[in-house]
Amino acid sequence: MGYEVMLRLALVVPRSLGQKKRVEAERRKALYHKTVVRAYNRTVKPQAFKQGDLVLKVVEHVRRQVLGPSKFVLQWEGRLQSKKFYYHLVSVIEGTLMDPINGKWLKPYYC
């Protein structure tokens, strides 16, 4: 009888140690995730363009990561005006509507 009790104790103790290690690993994972999120939020600069703001758009070959005609070609194009939430752009000079574009490919135009 004493031997069975010792076997049961031997089986219970490693499980509780395993649970403690698992809880500790989850805590460390959450702490690491929190520090990574904090570092990311420090480096990211959120931009929101309102309707009517003037913006510059990245040239197509830069967005597609294709070699451009030369290294001296412009990287940004046009004075464009944002029209809607999804960044439908209108050329200020020509007045033509362009396809929607992601906001990460835009930057403010200061005149």
C-alpha positions as CSV (number, residue, x, y, z in Angstrom):
1,M,0.0,0.0,0.0
2,G,2.8,2.4,0.8
3,Y,4.3,1.8,-2.6
4,E,1.1,2.8,-4.4
5,V,0.9,6.0,-2.5
6,M,4.5,6.8,-3.4
7,L,3.8,6.1,-7.1
8,R,0.8,8.4,-7.0
9,L,2.9,11.2,-5.4
10,A,5.6,10.7,-8.0
11,L,3.1,11.1,-10.8
12,V,1.4,14.2,-9.2
13,V,4.6,16.1,-8.5
14,P,5.9,16.3,-12.0
15,R,2.5,17.4,-13.3
16,S,2.4,20.3,-10.9
17,L,5.9,21.2,-11.8
18,G,5.0,21.0,-15.5
19,Q,2.0,23.2,-14.9
20,K,4.2,25.7,-13.0
21,K,6.7,25.8,-15.9
22,R,3.9,26.2,-18.4
23,V,2.4,29.1,-16.4
24,E,5.8,30.7,-16.2
25,A,6.4,30.3,-19.9
26,E,3.0,31.9,-20.7
27,R,3.9,34.8,-18.4
28,R,7.2,35.3,-20.1
29,K,5.6,35.1,-23.6
30,A,3.1,37.7,-22.6
31,L,5.8,40.0,-21.3
32,Y,7.9,39.5,-24.5
33,H,4.8,40.3,-26.6
34,K,4.1,43.4,-24.6
35,T,7.7,44.7,-25.1
36,V,7.6,44.0,-28.8
37,V,4.3,45.8,-29.2
38,R,5.7,48.8,-27.2
39,A,8.8,48.9,-29.5
40,Y,6.7,48.7,-32.6
41,N,4.3,51.5,-31.4
42,R,7.3,53.7,-30.7
43,T,8.6,53.4,-34.3
44,V,5.3,53.6,-36.3
45,K,4.0,57.0,-37.2
46,P,0.3,56.9,-37.8
47,Q,-1.0,59.1,-40.6
48,A,-4.6,59.9,-41.4
49,F,-5.4,62.0,-44.4
50,K,-8.7,63.9,-44.4
51,Q,-10.8,64.7,-47.4
52,G,-9.2,67.5,-49.4
53,D,-5.6,67.0,-48.1
54,L,-2.8,67.3,-50.6
55,V,-0.6,64.2,-50.8
56,L,2.3,62.7,-52.8
57,K,2.1,59.2,-54.0
58,V,5.0,56.7,-54.4
59,V,5.9,56.0,-58.0
60,E,4.7,52.6,-59.3
61,H,8.1,51.0,-59.7
62,V,9.0,51.7,-56.1
63,R,5.7,50.1,-54.9
64,R,6.3,47.0,-57.0
65,Q,10.0,46.8,-56.0
66,V,11.1,46.8,-59.6
67,L,14.2,48.5,-60.8
68,G,13.5,52.0,-62.1
69,P,14.8,53.6,-65.3
70,S,17.7,55.1,-63.4
71,K,18.7,55.9,-59.9
72,F,17.9,59.6,-60.5
73,V,14.3,59.2,-61.3
74,L,11.7,60.7,-58.9
75,Q,10.4,58.5,-56.1
76,W,7.2,60.5,-55.5
77,E,4.7,61.8,-58.0
78,G,2.2,64.6,-58.3
79,R,0.2,66.9,-56.2
80,L,-2.9,64.8,-55.5
81,Q,-5.9,65.5,-53.4
82,S,-7.6,62.8,-51.2
83,K,-11.3,62.5,-51.9
84,K,-12.6,59.6,-49.8
85,F,-11.7,57.4,-46.9
86,Y,-10.1,54.7,-49.0
87,Y,-7.7,57.3,-50.5
88,H,-9.3,57.8,-53.9
89,L,-7.0,60.5,-55.3
90,V,-7.7,63.3,-57.7
91,S,-4.9,65.0,-59.6
92,V,-4.9,68.7,-58.8
93,I,-3.7,69.7,-62.2
94,E,-5.8,67.5,-64.4
95,G,-8.7,66.7,-62.2
96,T,-8.7,63.0,-63.0
97,L,-9.8,60.4,-60.5
98,M,-7.2,57.6,-59.8
99,D,-7.5,54.1,-58.4
100,P,-7.7,53.8,-54.6
101,I,-4.3,53.3,-52.9
102,N,-3.2,52.2,-49.5
103,G,-2.3,55.0,-47.1
104,K,1.2,53.7,-46.5
105,W,2.2,54.7,-50.0
106,L,1.2,58.4,-49.4
107,K,2.9,61.2,-47.6
108,P,1.6,64.8,-46.9
109,Y,2.4,67.4,-49.5
110,Y,3.5,70.7,-48.0
111,C,3.1,73.7,-50.3
